Amino acid sequence: MTTRRNFLQKGILGVTAVTLTSIPSAFAEPIEQAAAQTDAFKLGIAGYSFVNFNLDASLKMMKKVDVHYLCIKDFHLPYKSTATEIAAFHAKLKEYEVTGYAVGPIYTKTKEEIDNAFDYAKRVGVDLIIGIPAHADLEYVAQKTKEFNIRYAIHNHGPEDKLYPNAESIYKLIKNLDQRVGICFDMGHNKRDGRDSVADLQKFAKRIFDMHLKNVTAATKDGSTCELGRGIIDIPAFVKMLRKVNYKGSCSLEYEKDMKDPLAGIAESVGYFKGVCDAGR
């Protein structure tokens, strides 16, 4: 578990890295070289983090924490949105320098609902759906990924989820399907199911298309989500593994604590993640 002392040390390292980059170049060539390194993955926010807020309020929070990628939820952009409404939505995101890179999670129980999900993604203009389909519909999902050339990432939800509790449960079902069917790796729920999320990231990396970035208080059903630097998942080790497997998708923070007043926790989590990334370069 990350202790308060370790958290402060990592935070100081992150602040130090930022501060040192302002030193004149004559004295800071090694720092400039480190700063020039960029990760293949990008930091985003899962739209569910803003379930209690309208789009404007959500984007204002994203601007405050300097995050520029959003996984779109239907409460911000309804499934039946018109082309005009979708254009207005993207224009609003552009005002805040935010890109909507995927839609979901979308729960489906029928083939018709799967059809609607793919049609929605196509109209929104994204190439990734985060979804939770029935096991019986997985072959149909794979057919749709071919038809639309849109990837589909199945989300795991921990021990309560009878369909997809962890990443391995998804992989076993999709490993022989079209390569455009993959995993939205919820590292926190994976840990709550008693799994090693760092090891599973490495094991299933080739089929992980998206990630819900979170930490949890315990590796049990009763574990709750918390600020990224305060839980039992070793985030520095996780970032190191992201780099080792050359993960190129989004790490979208899904903040589920204090959801009616999330800004402080989101800001702490974003700052911690950025500090870990900077310190590890």
Secondary structure, DSSP 8 states (H G I E B T S, - for coil): ---HHHHHHHHHHHHHHHHHTTS-GGG-HHHHHHHH---SSEEEEEGGGGTTS-HHHHHHHHHHHT--EEEE-TTTS-TT--HHHHHHHHHHHHHTT-EEEEEEEEE-SSHHHHHHHHHHHHHHT-SEEEEE--GGGHHHHHHHHHHHT-EEEEE---TT-SS-SSHHHHHHHHTTS-TTEEEEEEHHHHHHTT--HHHHHHHHGGGEEEEEE-EES-SSTT--EE-GGGSSS-HHHHHHHHHHTT--SEEEE---SSTTS-HHHHHHHHHHHHHHHHHT-
